[in-house]
Amino acid sequence: MSELAAAPSAWTCPFCPLACDHLGVRVGSGDEPLALAGERCPRAEARLARFASRPAEARAEIDGRPATDDAALGAAAAILAGAAQPLFAGLGTDVAGARALYPLACATGAISDAAGGEALFAGLRALQDRGQFTTTLGEVRTRADLIVFVGGVPADLAPLTAWRCGLGDADGPRRHAVALAAPGGDDAALAGWASDTVTVEMLPAAPGDDLAATLQRLLSLVPRPQADDGSALAALAARLRAAHYAVFVGAPARLGPQAALAVESVHATVGHLNRTTRAAALWIGGGDGAATASQVFTWLSGLPLRTRASTLGLEHEPFLYATDRLLADGAVDALLWVSSFDPDAAPPASDLPMVVLGHPAQATACRRPGTVFIPVTTPGIGHDGHLFRTDGTVLMPLHAVRPETLPSVAQVAQALLQAVLEARP
């Protein structure tokens, strides 16, 4: 590999929910892949390797054949304008892209749902039902003395989770970290963080219990010290009561089919603890723009995703408006799929007329009759932008590594809106 030139140092990684801003990128020449500079992160390294140092040459396609930008835009507008009930799904974009997609959804009466919507709504449903106490990555790192990783450390979704929670800080507070009901073989993700200031504990689920049942048992033990039965779970309940600041960290996508119940149990436990001490939850999820789309649609409409914009107003159906259900039931007649971050996030298999705003590498997977593919640039790689971090209160700036000529999702969505309005009588 030739000598690599460093990209701008103020780079925020857009490829996982943590949106780390301490990493760097090196840009080579020609077709050399982009490379991570300085710190290591397996996810960032793998994603960067899918981008060449020289911006890709990509063209729009209609029915799998090359097309001009204007022709593709017209064909995409015709699909959306002619649909009785379109679905906007994936939604892998930044703040500007989501802001531009919302008025297009309103103009077409679309239902909107992000990729990974089930995991996203596990947390949202618990919040809607019972409320929550949550915290930020910075507060966990500087204050938490007890961290419970619910279902283990989500190193597959966000490899630097433990580090961002402060387990590698030599000058941080003394901490005890627990991997609660982690899948088999997942303990190593936490065991490696043991040090002079960090103690670690692996606490498996009781025989016959799943994670949700384990959390329910913990919830029953926290407010009732007299129920101590000498078990490891009772000992954890005592630790939680004695902690100055306990934080539950988990990824809803890894909590199984009862994720919403597990999240609700954590929130109830945190609520009990906050009567006498301090506790909070931190959920890791919403990557590839899902949490950003949810935030943007919520502030623009007052309702989260899985909402339909229609002549009757806004209709929010968190169960009925799930992408998989809508496609399986034949409840939609056109699909707009947005995926600007992950080249492997291809649209779901479907015979519907489809418009794809995607990473150039997705063109091959989208070559079929009835599909319009429009390549877009990736925020944080080809253009500047903003993403909401997993803790939901921090908006992270994205800086281009090497600007390119492909349009952004926002630019295409704005052009589609104009074309849709012009296509109608």
C-alpha positions in Angstrom: 0.0 0.0 0.0 1.3 3.5 -0.8 1.8 6.2 1.7 -1.6 7.3 3.0 -2.6 10.9 3.5 -4.6 11.6 6.7 -8.1 12.9 6.4 -9.4 15.8 8.5 -8.7 14.9 12.1 -12.2 15.9 13.3 -13.9 12.8 12.0 -16.9 11.1 13.5 -17.5 7.5 12.6 -21.0 7.0 11.2 -21.0 3.2 11.3 -22.3 2.3 14.7 -24.6 3.8 17.4 -21.7 5.1 19.4 -20.6 7.7 16.8 -17.1 7.8 18.1 -15.2 11.0 17.4 -11.7 9.9 18.5 -10.9 7.9 15.4 -9.1 9.0 12.2 -9.2 7.9 8.6 -6.4 7.6 6.1 -7.0 8.1 2.4 -4.7 6.4 -0.1 -4.8 6.7 -3.9 -6.8 5.1 -6.6 -8.8 2.0 -5.6 -7.0 1.6 -2.3 -9.6 1.2 0.5 -10.0 3.8 3.2 -8.2 2.8 6.4 -8.7 3.5 10.1 -5.9 5.5 11.6 -4.8 5.3 15.3 -7.3 3.4 17.4 -8.8 0.0 16.4 -12.4 -0.8 15.8 -13.4 -3.9 13.9 -16.7 -2.5 12.7 -15.2 0.8 11.4 -12.3 -1.0 9.8 -14.7 -3.4 7.9 -17.0 -0.6 6.8 -14.2 1.7 5.7 -12.7 -1.1 3.6 -15.9 -0.9 1.4 -15.0 2.6 0.2 -12.2 3.3 -2.2 -9.9 6.2 -1.7 -11.0 7.5 -5.1 -14.7 8.2 -5.1 -16.7 5.5 -7.0 -18.0 6.1 -10.4 -21.7 5.1 -10.2 -24.7 5.6 -12.4 -28.4 5.4 -11.8 -30.2 2.3 -13.1 -33.8 1.6 -14.2 -34.8 -2.1 -14.4 -31.1 -3.0 -14.0 -29.9 -0.9 -17.0 -27.9 2.3 -16.8 -29.9 5.5 -17.0 -29.4 9.2 -16.8 -30.0 11.0 -13.5 -33.1 12.8 -15.0 -34.6 9.6 -16.3 -34.1 7.8 -13.0 -35.6 10.7 -11.1 -38.6 10.7 -13.4 -39.1 7.0 -13.1 -38.8 7.1 -9.3 -41.3 9.9 -9.1 -43.8 8.0 -11.3 -43.6 5.0 -9.0 -44.2 7.1 -5.8 -46.9 9.3 -7.4 -48.8 6.3 -8.7 -48.8 4.3 -5.5 -51.9 4.1 -3.4 -49.9 3.2 -0.3 -46.1 3.5 -0.5 -43.7 2.3 2.3 -40.5 4.3 3.1 -38.2 1.8 4.8 -34.5 1.4 5.7 -34.1 5.2 6.3 -30.3 4.9 6.5 -29.5 8.5 6.3 -28.5 11.6 8.4 -30.5 14.5 9.8 -30.7 16.4 6.5 -31.8 13.2 4.6 -34.5 12.4 7.2 -35.7 16.0 7.1 -36.1 15.8 3.3 -37.8 12.4 3.4 -40.5 13.5 5.8 -42.3 16.0 3.4 -41.9 13.4 0.6 -43.7 10.9 2.9 -46.4 13.4 3.6 -46.9 14.2 -0.1 -47.2 10.5 -1.0 -49.1 9.3 2.1 -46.3 6.9 2.9 -45.8 4.7 6.0 -42.2 5.1 7.3 -40.2 2.5 9.2 -36.4 2.1 9.8 -34.3 -1.0 9.3 -34.0 -2.7 12.6 -37.4 -1.2 13.6 -38.3 -4.0 16.0 -35.3 -3.3 18.2 -35.9 0.4 18.0 -39.5 0.0 19.0 -38.7 -2.3 21.9 -37.3 0.7 23.7 -39.9 3.1 22.4 -42.8 1.0 23.5 -41.4 0.7 27.0 -40.9 4.5 27.1 -44.4 5.1 26.0 -45.8 2.7 28.5 -43.9 3.4 31.7 -41.3 6.2 31.1 -37.6 5.8 31.7 -34.4 7.1 33.4 -31.6 7.1 30.9 -28.1 8.6 30.8 -25.3 9.5 28.4 -22.0 7.8 27.5 -20.1 10.6 29.2 -21.9 10.3 32.5 -21.4 6.5 32.5 -17.7 7.0 31.9 -17.2 9.6 34.6 -19.6 8.6 37.3 -20.9 5.0 37.2 -19.4 2.6 39.8 -21.6 -0.4 38.9 -22.3 -1.3 35.2 -24.6 -4.2 34.4 -24.3 -5.2 30.7 -27.8 -6.7 30.1 -27.4 -9.7 27.8 -23.6 -9.1 27.7 -21.5 -6.5 26.0 -22.9 -5.7 22.6 -19.5 -5.8 21.0 -20.9 -7.0 17.7 -23.1 -4.0 17.3 -20.8 -1.4 18.9 -17.3 -2.9 19.5 -16.1 0.0 21.7 -19.0 0.0 24.1 -17.0 -1.1 27.2 -14.3 1.4 26.4 -16.8 4.2 25.9 -18.3 3.3 29.3 -14.9 3.9 30.9 -13.7 0.4 31.6 -10.3 1.2 30.2 -9.8 4.5 32.1 -6.8 4.1 34.5 -7.8 7.3 36.3 -11.6 6.6 36.4 -13.6 5.6 39.5 -13.4 2.1 40.8 -16.0 0.0 39.0 -17.7 -3.3 39.1 -18.9 -4.6 35.7 -21.4 -7.5 35.3 -22.2 -9.4 32.2 -25.8 -10.5 33.0 -27.2 -13.5 31.1 -24.7 -13.2 28.3 -24.9 -15.7 25.4 -22.5 -18.6 25.5 -18.9 -17.5 24.7 -19.8 -13.8 25.1 -18.0 -13.5 28.5 -14.6 -12.8 26.9 -15.9 -9.4 25.7 -16.0 -8.3 29.4 -13.3 -10.4 31.0 -10.5 -8.6 29.1 -11.4 -5.4 30.9 -10.4 -6.5 34.4 -7.8 -4.3 36.0 -6.7 -2.7 39.2 -9.7 -0.4 39.1 -12.2 -2.6 37.4 -13.6 -5.9 38.7 -15.7 -8.1 36.4 -18.4 -10.7 37.0 -20.1 -13.2 34.8 -23.6 -13.9 36.0 -25.5 -16.4 33.8 -29.3 -16.8 33.8 -30.7 -19.3 36.2 -31.3 -22.8 34.6 -34.5 -22.7 32.7 -34.7 -18.9 32.7 -34.2 -16.6 29.7 -33.0 -13.0 29.9 -36.5 -11.6 30.4 -37.2 -14.0 33.3 -33.8 -13.2 34.9 -34.6 -9.5 34.8 -38.0 -10.1 36.3 -36.3 -12.0 39.2 -33.9 -9.2 39.7 -36.8 -6.7 39.7 -38.4 -8.7 42.5 -35.2 -8.8 44.6 -34.1 -5.1 44.3 -36.9 -3.5 46.5 -37.0 -6.4 49.0 -33.7 -7.1 50.8 -35.5 -9.6 53.0 -36.0 -11.8 49.9 -32.3 -12.5 49.7 -31.9 -16.2 49.0 -28.2 -16.4 48.9 -28.1 -16.5 45.1 -25.8 -14.6 42.8 -28.8 -12.6 41.5 -29.7 -11.6 45.1 -26.0 -10.5 45.6 -26.3 -8.4 42.5 -29.5 -6.8 43.9 -27.6 -5.9 47.0 -24.8 -4.4 45.0 -27.3 -2.3 43.1 -28.8 -1.0 46.3 -25.4 -0.1 47.6 -24.0 1.5 44.5 -23.6 5.3 44.2 -24.5 5.2 40.5 -25.6 2.0 38.8 -26.1 1.9 35.1 -27.7 -0.9 33.0 -26.3 -1.0 29.5 -27.8 -3.2 26.8 -28.7 -3.4 23.1 -32.4 -4.2 22.4 -31.4 -5.9 19.2 -29.7 -8.6 21.3 -32.4 -9.1 23.9 -34.4 -11.7 22.0 -38.2 -11.9 21.2 -39.1 -10.5 24.7 -36.9 -7.4 24.2 -39.7 -5.0 25.1 -40.4 -6.9 28.4 -36.7 -7.0 29.2 -36.4 -3.2 28.6 -39.4 -2.5 30.8 -38.0 -4.7 33.6 -34.8 -2.7 33.5 -36.7 0.6 33.6 -38.8 -0.6 36.6 -35.6 -1.7 38.5 -34.0 1.6 37.8 -37.1 3.4 39.1 -37.0 1.4 42.4 -33.3 2.2 42.8 -33.7 5.9 42.3 -35.8 6.1 45.4 -32.7 5.6 47.6 -29.7 6.0 45.3 -28.9 6.9 41.7 -29.4 4.6 38.7 -30.1 4.8 34.9 -30.2 2.8 31.7 -28.2 3.3 28.5 -29.5 1.5 25.4 -27.2 0.8 22.5 -29.0 0.9 19.1 -30.4 2.9 16.3 -27.3 2.7 14.2 -27.1 3.3 10.4 -29.4 6.3 10.8 -32.4 4.6 12.4 -32.3 6.6 15.6 -31.7 9.8 13.7 -34.7 9.1 11.4 -36.8 8.4 14.5 -35.7 11.7 16.2 -36.3 13.8 13.1 -39.7 12.4 12.2 -40.8 12.8 15.9 -39.8 16.4 16.1 -41.4 17.2 12.7 -44.7 15.4 13.3 -45.0 14.7 17.0 -45.0 11.0 16.4 -42.2 8.4 15.9 -41.7 6.2 12.9 -44.3 3.6 11.9 -46.6 6.4 11.3 -48.6 7.0 8.1 -49.1 10.5 6.7 -52.5 10.6 5.0 -55.4 12.9 4.2 -56.9 11.9 7.6 -53.8 13.1 9.4 -51.1 11.1 11.1 -51.8 7.4 12.0 -49.2 5.8 14.4 -49.4 2.0 14.5 -46.2 0.5 16.0 -47.3 -3.1 15.4 -49.2 -2.9 12.1 -46.8 -0.6 10.4 -43.7 -2.8 10.8 -41.9 -3.3 7.4 -42.0 -7.2 7.5 -45.7 -7.3 8.3 -46.7 -4.7 5.7 -44.8 -6.6 3.0 -46.1 -10.0 4.1 -49.7 -8.8 4.2 -49.5 -7.1 0.8 -50.5 -3.8 2.5 -48.3 -1.5 0.5 -47.9 -1.2 -3.3 -44.5 0.6 -3.6 -41.3 0.7 -1.6 -38.7 3.4 -1.2 -35.6 1.9 0.4 -32.9 4.2 1.8 -29.5 2.9 2.8 -26.6 5.2 2.5 -24.3 3.8 5.2 -24.3 0.0 4.9 -23.5 -1.5 1.5 -24.9 -4.9 2.6 -28.3 -3.5 3.7 -30.1 -4.5 0.6 -33.9 -4.0 0.4 -36.1 -6.9 1.4 -37.1 -9.4 -1.2 -40.3 -8.1 -2.9 -42.0 -7.9 -6.2 -43.2 -4.4 -5.5 -42.2 -1.4 -7.7 -39.2 -0.1 -5.8 -37.0 3.0 -5.6 -33.6 2.5 -3.9 -31.4 5.4 -2.7 -28.3 3.4 -1.7 -24.6 2.9 -1.5 -23.2 2.3 -5.0 -22.3 -1.3 -4.1 -26.0 -2.1 -3.7 -26.6 -1.7 -7.5 -26.1 -5.4 -8.2 -28.6 -6.5 -5.6 -31.2 -4.1 -7.0 -31.0 -5.1 -10.7 -34.5 -6.4 -11.4 -37.6 -5.2 -13.3 -39.6 -2.5 -11.6 -36.7 -1.1 -9.6 -35.1 2.3 -9.9 -31.6 2.5 -8.3 -30.1 5.9 -7.5 -26.6 5.8 -5.9 -26.1 8.3 -3.1 -23.1 9.4 -1.1 -22.5 8.3 2.5 -22.6 11.0 5.3 -19.2 11.1 7.0 -17.4 9.7 3.9 -18.5 11.7 0.9 -20.3 14.7 2.5 -20.8 16.4 5.8 -23.9 15.8 8.0 -25.2 15.0 11.5 -26.2 11.9 13.4 -27.8 11.4 16.7 -25.7 9.2 19.0 -27.2 6.2 20.8 -27.8 8.1 24.0 -30.3 10.3 22.1 -29.2 13.7 23.5 -26.1 14.3 21.5 -26.1 15.4 17.8 -22.7 14.4 16.3 -21.3 16.3 13.3 -20.1 14.2 10.4 -17.2 15.4 8.3 -16.4 14.2 4.7 -13.3 12.1 4.3 -13.1 12.8 0.6 -15.9 14.7 -1.0 -17.5 13.1 -4.1 -20.0 14.1 -6.8 -22.8 11.6 -5.9 -25.8 13.3 -4.5 -26.9 13.0 -0.9 -30.1 11.4 0.2 -31.4 14.9 1.1 -30.7 16.2 -2.5 -32.4 13.2 -4.1 -35.4 13.4 -1.7 -35.9 17.1 -2.4 -35.8 16.5 -6.2 -38.2 13.6 -5.9 -40.7 15.7 -3.9 -40.7 18.4 -6.7 -41.0 15.7 -9.4 -43.9 14.0 -7.5 -45.8 17.2 -7.2 -45.3 18.0 -10.8 -46.4 14.5 -11.9 -49.8 14.9 -10.3 -52.7 16.8 -11.8 
